[in-house]
Amino acid sequence: MRRHITAAAALIILGTGCYHVTVVTGAPAGQGMIDKQWQNSFVLGLVPPPEIDAKAACARGVSKVETERSFLNGLVAAITWNIYTPMHARVTCASGPVSH
């Protein structure tokens, strides 16, 4: 029985690993940034977090979008058995249009 509990704990810890996704638009980076440490998502992201409205903060568009699950986000997900799976999102505003 103890082996099963240890194996289950190891799977939970490994299943809540960190990840980092970056999308670069090609526009030059500006000074503005939107940084949301705790974007609320549920059931391993099947219920996604609300959209970030970048239009209000980034008048010239978006240069880069990064999403990740930090260690603390993963720890909270593990504690809740992946029912609540928060993530960290960062949007970097552009200083101008995409140059070709």
C-alpha positions in Angstrom: 0.0 0.0 0.0 2.8 2.3 0.8 4.3 1.8 -2.7 1.0 2.9 -4.3 0.9 6.1 -2.2 4.5 6.9 -3.0 3.9 6.3 -6.7 0.8 8.4 -6.7 2.7 11.3 -5.0 5.5 11.0 -7.5 3.0 11.2 -10.4 1.3 14.2 -9.0 4.6 16.0 -8.5 5.9 15.1 -12.0 2.5 16.0 -13.5 2.6 19.5 -12.2 5.9 20.4 -13.9 6.7 23.8 -15.1 6.3 24.9 -18.7 6.9 28.1 -20.6 5.4 29.1 -23.9 6.5 32.3 -25.8 4.8 33.9 -28.8 6.7 36.6 -30.6 4.8 38.8 -33.1 7.9 40.5 -34.6 6.9 44.0 -33.5 9.6 45.9 -31.5 9.1 45.7 -27.7 7.8 48.8 -25.9 7.7 49.9 -22.3 4.3 48.7 -21.4 3.6 45.3 -19.9 0.7 43.3 -18.5 1.8 40.8 -15.8 -0.8 38.4 -14.3 0.8 36.1 -11.8 -2.4 34.1 -11.1 -4.6 33.5 -14.2 -7.4 31.2 -13.0 -7.9 28.0 -15.0 -9.4 24.7 -14.0 -9.2 21.0 -14.7 -5.7 21.0 -16.3 -6.6 24.0 -18.4 -9.7 22.5 -20.0 -11.5 25.5 -18.5 -9.2 28.3 -19.7 -8.4 31.5 -17.9 -10.2 34.7 -19.0 -8.8 36.6 -21.9 -6.4 39.4 -21.2 -7.6 42.6 -22.9 -4.4 44.1 -24.2 -6.0 46.7 -26.3 -6.5 49.1 -23.4 -2.8 48.8 -22.2 -1.1 48.3 -25.5 -2.2 51.0 -27.9 0.4 50.0 -30.6 -0.2 46.3 -30.4 1.6 43.4 -28.7 5.2 42.4 -29.1 5.3 39.2 -27.1 3.0 36.9 -25.0 4.4 34.5 -22.5 2.5 31.9 -20.5 4.0 29.6 -17.9 3.3 27.6 -14.9 5.6 28.6 -12.1 6.6 26.4 -9.2 4.0 28.0 -7.0 1.3 27.6 -9.6 2.2 23.9 -10.0 2.2 23.4 -6.2 -1.3 24.9 -5.9 -2.4 22.6 -8.8 -1.0 19.6 -7.0 -2.6 20.5 -3.7 -6.0 20.7 -5.5 -5.5 17.5 -7.5 -5.3 19.6 -10.7 -8.9 20.9 -10.3 -7.5 24.5 -9.9 -4.6 25.0 -12.3 -3.4 28.6 -12.3 -0.9 30.0 -14.7 1.3 33.1 -15.1 0.8 35.3 -18.2 2.9 38.2 -19.3 2.1 40.5 -22.3 4.8 42.9 -23.6 3.4 45.9 -25.5 4.8 46.9 -28.9 6.5 50.3 -29.6 5.3 50.2 -33.2 4.2 48.1 -36.1 5.9 44.9 -37.3 8.8 45.8 -39.6 9.1 43.7 -42.8 
